[in-house]
Amino acid sequence: MSLHWTLIAGFLYAEIGVILLLLVPFISTRMWNKVFKSRFLRGLESQLIYYFYVLVAILILFFLDAIREMQKYSSEEQQQKTAGLSHLDTQMQMHMRLFRAQRNFYIAGFALFLFLVIKKVVSLISDNAGLEAEKEAAMKQAESASRAAESLMAAAGDGSTDKTEANNLKEALEKANKEAEAAKKDVASMKSQSESLAKEYERLMEEKDRLERKVNIMGDGDKKDD
């Protein structure tokens, strides 16, 4: 295997390791999002995008080169079969070249495919972390709204209770006012009655005095006759 295909194969193995690391269940999406949003990676974000497209272009070139070699060696094999050249060493060399071309095709194809998969997985992890943060914020907002609604309902219940108590107090006040008016009328009637009684008492006292004076006058006349 040549040097550049060895590097591509090593890159493929590294991609497999990265995918397995991203699929580890006990590492949460929040942790991965913190790693992706770290200052170091943010500082390299523009450069990483540039390197991403460069690597994609390189892998596509190697993939197309592997396809070209596969077609080349396949056509040569067909030409040798058509020409009747069936020497064992020639066939072995041709099969070996075709096998290498197919191997390079699969290495370049899987490296390109996994590189795009890693990019998509990283994007999905970041989106999932953002959705979880939005969900938690929405849950907290819903809980606060629920507490506010409960407090408003409680306040409404207290308001209705206070309103009932106020109505009861109003009715009691009206009743007390009516009783006060009745008592006032009773006092006025009792006062008028007491005044009439006082007048009657004075009249009787005057009548008593008059009768006493009359009795005294009659008593003095009897004494004089004796």
GIQUILIN-V842804 format. One record per backbone hydrogen bond with DSSP energy under -1.0 kcal/mol. CO is the residue of the C=O (numbers start at 1). NH is the residue of the N-H. E is the energy in kcal/mol with one decimal. If there is no record, write none. Layout:
BEGIN
CO,NH,E  CO,NH,E
END
This chain:
BEGIN
2,6,-1.8  3,7,-2.3  4,8,-2.0  5,9,-2.3  6,10,-2.4  7,11,-2.4  8,12,-2.1  9,13,-2.2  10,14,-2.2  11,15,-2.1  12,16,-2.1  13,17,-2.1  14,18,-2.4  15,19,-2.5  16,20,-2.3  17,21,-2.2  18,22,-2.5  19,23,-1.6  21,24,-1.1  28,32,-1.9  29,33,-2.5  30,34,-2.4  31,35,-2.1  32,36,-2.8  33,37,-2.3  35,38,-1.1  38,42,-2.4  39,43,-2.4  40,44,-1.2  44,48,-3.2  45,49,-2.1  46,50,-1.6  47,51,-2.8  48,52,-2.5  49,53,-2.0  50,54,-2.0  51,55,-2.8  52,56,-2.4  53,57,-2.3  54,58,-2.4  55,59,-2.8  56,60,-2.3  57,61,-2.1  58,62,-2.4  59,63,-2.4  60,64,-2.6  61,65,-2.3  62,66,-2.3  63,67,-2.0  64,68,-2.4  65,69,-2.4  66,70,-2.3  67,71,-2.5  68,72,-2.3  69,73,-2.8  70,74,-2.2  71,75,-2.3  72,76,-2.2  73,77,-2.1  74,78,-2.0  75,79,-2.2  76,80,-2.4  77,81,-2.3  78,82,-2.3  79,83,-2.6  80,85,-1.9  84,86,-1.1  87,91,-2.4  88,92,-2.6  89,93,-2.5  90,94,-2.5  91,95,-2.9  92,96,-2.3  93,97,-2.4  94,98,-2.5  95,99,-2.5  96,100,-2.3  97,101,-2.4  98,102,-2.4  99,103,-2.8  100,104,-2.9  101,105,-2.0  102,106,-2.4  103,107,-2.5  104,108,-2.7  105,109,-2.5  106,110,-2.7  107,111,-2.2  108,112,-2.4  109,113,-2.5  110,114,-3.0  111,115,-1.8  112,116,-1.9  113,117,-2.2  114,118,-2.8  115,119,-1.9  116,120,-2.1  117,121,-2.9  118,122,-2.6  119,123,-1.9  120,124,-2.5  121,125,-2.6  122,126,-2.3  123,127,-2.4  124,128,-2.7  125,129,-2.5  126,130,-2.2  127,131,-2.4  128,132,-2.5  129,133,-2.3  130,134,-2.4  131,135,-2.6  132,136,-2.6  133,137,-2.4  134,138,-2.7  135,139,-2.8  136,140,-2.7  137,141,-2.5  138,142,-2.7  139,143,-2.7  140,144,-2.6  141,145,-2.5  142,146,-2.6  143,147,-2.7  144,148,-2.5  145,149,-2.6  146,150,-2.7  147,151,-2.6  148,152,-2.4  149,153,-2.7  150,154,-2.7  151,155,-2.7  152,156,-2.7  153,157,-2.6  154,158,-2.6  155,159,-2.7  156,160,-2.4  157,161,-2.2  158,162,-3.1  159,163,-2.4  160,164,-2.4  161,165,-2.6  162,166,-2.8  163,167,-2.4  164,168,-2.5  165,169,-2.9  166,170,-2.5  167,171,-2.7  168,172,-2.6  169,173,-2.7  170,174,-2.7  171,175,-2.5  172,176,-2.6  173,177,-2.7  174,178,-2.4  175,179,-2.6  176,180,-2.7  177,181,-2.7  178,182,-2.7  179,183,-2.8  180,184,-2.7  181,185,-2.5  182,186,-2.7  183,187,-2.9  184,188,-2.7  185,189,-3.0  186,190,-3.1  187,191,-2.9  188,192,-2.7  189,193,-2.7  190,194,-2.9  191,195,-2.6  192,196,-2.6  193,197,-2.7  194,198,-2.6  195,199,-2.6  196,200,-2.6  197,201,-2.9  198,202,-2.7  199,203,-2.5  200,204,-2.6  201,205,-2.7  202,206,-2.6  203,207,-2.6  204,208,-2.8  205,209,-2.9  206,210,-2.4  207,211,-2.6  208,212,-2.9  209,213,-2.7  210,214,-2.3  211,215,-2.8  212,216,-3.1  213,217,-2.4  214,218,-2.5  215,219,-2.3  216,220,-2.2  217,221,-1.7  218,222,-1.6  219,223,-1.6  220,224,-1.6  221,225,-1.7  222,226,-1.5
END
